[in-house]
Amino acid sequence: MVGIYNPDIISKSMERISKKFVETSQENYAKTMNWQYHIMHSIGCTPTD
């Protein structure tokens, strides 16, 4: 159990969690932008076909 309090293990797991969080955020952002693009595209707000 002592190993769990090792600062290296804690910082590594925090790093992994924050990295995962960033990846998820970017993925969600991309999905949201894609969704907004499709709505704008369907009502003719985007210049591209």
N, C-alpha and C positions, 0 to 999 in steps of 0.2 A: 504493500500500500504506500510505502514511503516514496516510491518512484513517481507517483501521481503528482506529488508536490514539487517535483523537479521543474525549475523555471524553464528549462529548454523544452520539456515536453509540453508545458502550458503554452509557451510562445509559439511552438510549432503547430499545435492544434488551433490556436487562435488565428494563426496565419492561414491555415487551411480553411477554416470557417469563413474568414473575411474574403479569401480568394473565391470560394464557392458563392458567397453572397454577391460579389461583384459580377461574376459570370452570370448568375441568375438575373441580376438587375439589367445587365446589358441585353440578355435574351428577351426579357420582358419589355424593355424599351424598344427593341427591334420589332417585336410583335405589335406593340402599340402603334409605332410609326407606320408599320405595314397596314394595319387596320385603318388608321386615319387616312393613309394614302388611298386605300380602296374606296373609302367613303367619298373623299374629295374627287377621286377619279369618276365615281359613278354619278356625281352631280355636275361633272364637267369643270372642276376648278383647276385641274392640272393641265399644263400646256402639252404634255406628251400623250401619245395614244396609249 
